[in-house]
Structures are given as structure tokens and as C-alpha cells.
């Protein structure tokens, strides 16, 4: 392994950059992310920093992401089956299998 402060090799562009070196870095990154979200909720995150995080696709509200994911699934259900009712879909599939 690469110890002593070396980074991980990025095979796409040939440059060596230091990213996450171990489990402690994941904990630190997670704490930092949670801190950014908390500051955003409290209104203490600067507008500039908030905008820069949004520019890279940062999600301040993870539950909002879940809502959008589920909305997309409902839209797909409606497109595929003409309904948003899972009960109707299950009945339709059950009838088709028994034939």
C-alpha cells in the first residue's frame, strides 16, 4: 500500500491526488457533510458556500432526494401501467399469471 502521505492514483488523467486515506477520513467527511447541512438549516452557512455546494450537486435535504426518487417511481408506474395504484397493478399481474 501507499503509506507516508501518498495519494491514490487516478488512472483517468494520470495525476496523483490525495483523497480519502482510511476509515477515519470517512468519519471526518461524514461529520463535515452533516455540519454543512446543519448550518444550512440554521441559516448560518454563507450564501457563497451554499451556492458552491449546490453547484456540485450537494444535497442539503436528503429526505427531499428520497421524495424525488419515489416520485420518479410513481411516474414510471403510471407510464408503464396507466395507473399510480399499486393495488391495480398487483391485481392485473395476478390475473395475467393465472391465465
Protein Blocks (a to p, Z undefined) as FASTA:
>chain_A
ZZhhiacddfknopacdddfbfklmmmmmmmmmmmmmmmmnopacfklmmmmmmnopafb
lmlmmmmmmmmmmmmmmmmnopabfklmmmmmmmmmmZZ
